[in-house]
Amino acid sequence: MAATKRIAILFFWTVILTVGSCSGQTVTTGKLYLKDFDFKSIFGYKTGDLNTSYCLLGRGFFRTIHSNDADSLMNCWLTTHPTAIVVKVTSLATPQKSNPSLNIAYCWIIDNSDTLNNYLIKEGCYPGGTMQRPQTWIEMSKEEKALYKNADKPKVKILVDQIAYENFLQQIISAEKYAKENKLGIWSNADH
């Protein structure tokens, strides 16, 4: 348990120290505070910014399984962590003719050494793979690229450094293992 807490604290400070240097964020304007957001389920919107949708899940969120209590557990965490910050992990431009600046951001919500994302996986609300960030065009396989027309290729910007992301993924792997071993949420009826 102590090792897990040390890893969580290390992860938190790694993210905090890298947020200011990430593309698209600065020290003075880069901090996004949870109090400025309205989250409904896995999606959130920042007050005054209707061009960006924030999502707690990175990949596969449209078709993923989830536990029946996912939203209530999320709301409880948000209520008990009012000073949390929102960290944009990636930004995906999804321009529409009616709004050319529309985009979706995969985000982490962090309070001290605790992250909402990790909590949701540890409680068995979602499979851990949903916390992987979207891939850039260069990272996609040939098969994945074939799903897009050349003009429609996704324009994903990565906004956190690789070390912070890898530390986060290690937390998610441990959280999913815990949920499976304790048969929580989506793993309650699973034979794993």
C-alpha positions in Angstrom: 0.0 0.0 0.0 2.8 2.4 0.9 4.5 1.7 -2.5 1.2 2.5 -4.3 0.9 5.7 -2.4 4.5 6.7 -3.3 3.9 6.0 -7.0 0.7 8.0 -6.9 2.4 11.0 -5.3 5.3 10.7 -7.8 2.8 10.6 -10.6 0.9 13.6 -9.3 4.1 15.8 -9.1 5.3 14.6 -12.5 2.0 15.8 -14.0 2.0 19.0 -12.1 5.6 19.8 -13.1 5.0 19.0 -16.8 1.6 20.7 -17.2 3.2 24.1 -17.5 5.6 23.0 -20.2 3.1 21.0 -22.3 2.1 22.2 -25.7 -1.0 24.4 -25.5 -0.6 25.2 -21.8 1.3 27.8 -19.9 2.1 28.3 -16.2 -0.2 31.3 -16.0 -3.1 30.1 -18.0 -2.6 26.3 -18.1 -4.2 25.4 -14.8 -7.8 24.3 -15.2 -9.8 24.1 -12.0 -12.6 21.6 -11.5 -14.7 24.4 -10.0 -14.9 25.9 -13.4 -16.4 22.8 -15.0 -19.7 21.0 -15.2 -19.3 17.3 -15.6 -22.2 15.0 -16.6 -21.1 11.4 -16.6 -17.7 11.2 -18.4 -18.1 14.5 -20.3 -17.5 18.0 -19.0 -17.5 21.5 -20.2 -15.6 24.5 -18.9 -17.6 27.6 -18.1 -17.6 29.9 -21.0 -15.9 27.5 -23.5 -18.5 25.7 -25.6 -15.8 24.7 -28.2 -14.2 22.0 -26.1 -15.7 18.9 -24.7 -13.7 17.2 -22.0 -13.8 13.4 -21.6 -12.5 11.3 -18.8 -12.0 8.3 -21.1 -9.4 8.3 -23.9 -10.2 5.4 -26.2 -13.3 3.4 -26.9 -15.6 5.4 -24.7 -18.5 5.3 -27.1 -18.9 1.5 -27.0 -17.4 0.6 -23.7 -19.1 -1.4 -20.9 -19.5 0.4 -17.6 -20.9 -0.4 -14.2 -24.3 0.8 -13.2 -22.9 2.9 -10.4 -20.2 4.6 -12.5 -22.0 8.0 -12.6 -22.8 8.0 -8.9 -19.3 7.1 -7.9 -17.9 9.8 -10.2 -20.3 12.4 -8.7 -19.3 11.4 -5.2 -15.6 11.8 -6.0 -16.1 15.2 -7.7 -18.1 16.4 -4.6 -15.4 15.2 -2.2 -12.5 16.7 -4.3 -13.6 20.3 -5.0 -10.1 21.6 -5.3 -9.1 19.2 -8.0 -7.5 20.3 -11.3 -8.3 19.2 -14.8 -5.3 18.2 -16.9 -5.7 18.1 -20.7 -3.9 15.0 -21.9 -4.8 15.2 -25.6 -6.7 17.5 -27.8 -8.5 16.3 -30.9 -9.8 18.8 -33.4 -13.2 17.8 -34.7 -14.2 20.8 -36.8 -17.7 21.1 -38.0 -18.9 23.4 -40.8 -21.0 25.3 -38.2 -18.1 25.5 -35.7 -14.5 25.1 -37.2 -12.8 25.4 -33.7 -14.7 22.4 -32.1 -12.5 19.9 -30.3 -12.6 17.2 -27.7 -10.0 16.8 -24.9 -9.1 13.6 -23.1 -8.4 14.7 -19.5 -7.3 13.6 -16.1 -8.9 15.0 -12.9 -6.3 15.2 -10.1 -6.5 16.1 -6.5 -3.3 15.7 -4.5 -2.2 12.1 -5.2 -5.7 11.0 -6.2 -7.1 10.9 -9.7 -10.7 10.4 -10.7 -9.6 8.4 -13.7 -7.7 5.9 -11.5 -10.5 5.7 -9.0 -13.1 4.8 -11.7 -10.9 1.9 -12.9 -10.2 0.7 -9.3 -13.9 0.6 -8.5 -14.5 -1.4 -11.7 -16.5 1.3 -13.4 -14.7 0.9 -16.8 -12.1 -1.3 -18.3 -8.5 0.1 -18.0 -8.0 0.3 -21.7 -10.4 3.2 -21.9 -7.8 5.4 -20.1 -5.3 5.1 -23.0 -5.0 8.4 -24.8 -6.1 8.6 -28.4 -3.4 7.9 -30.9 -1.8 10.3 -33.3 -1.9 9.6 -37.0 1.7 8.5 -36.9 1.1 6.0 -34.1 -1.9 4.3 -35.9 -1.5 1.0 -37.7 -2.2 0.7 -41.4 -5.5 -1.0 -40.6 -6.6 1.9 -38.3 -5.5 4.5 -40.9 -7.6 2.7 -43.5 -10.8 3.6 -41.5 -10.3 7.3 -42.3 -10.4 9.2 -45.6 -7.2 11.1 -46.0 -8.9 14.4 -45.5 -10.6 13.2 -42.3 -7.4 11.9 -40.6 -7.6 12.8 -36.8 -5.5 15.7 -35.6 -4.5 14.6 -32.1 -2.2 16.8 -30.1 -0.5 15.2 -27.1 -0.3 17.7 -24.2 1.5 15.6 -21.5 5.0 14.1 -21.6 5.5 10.4 -22.2 6.9 9.8 -18.6 3.8 11.2 -17.0 1.6 9.2 -19.3 3.5 5.9 -18.7 3.3 6.5 -14.9 -0.4 7.1 -15.3 -0.8 3.8 -17.3 1.0 1.9 -14.6 -1.5 3.2 -12.0 -4.4 2.1 -14.3 -3.0 -1.4 -14.8 -2.7 -1.8 -11.0 -6.2 -0.4 -10.5 -7.8 -2.7 -13.0 -5.9 -5.7 -11.4 -7.4 -4.7 -8.1 -10.9 -4.4 -9.5 -10.7 -7.8 -11.1 -9.2 -9.5 -8.1 -12.0 -8.0 -5.9 -14.7 -8.6 -8.5 -15.8 -5.0 -8.5 -18.2 -3.3 -10.9 -17.9 -4.7 -14.4 -15.7 -7.5 -13.1 -18.3 -8.7 -10.5 -19.6 -11.5 -12.7 -16.4 -12.1 -14.6 -14.3 -15.2 -14.3 -10.9 -13.6 -14.2 
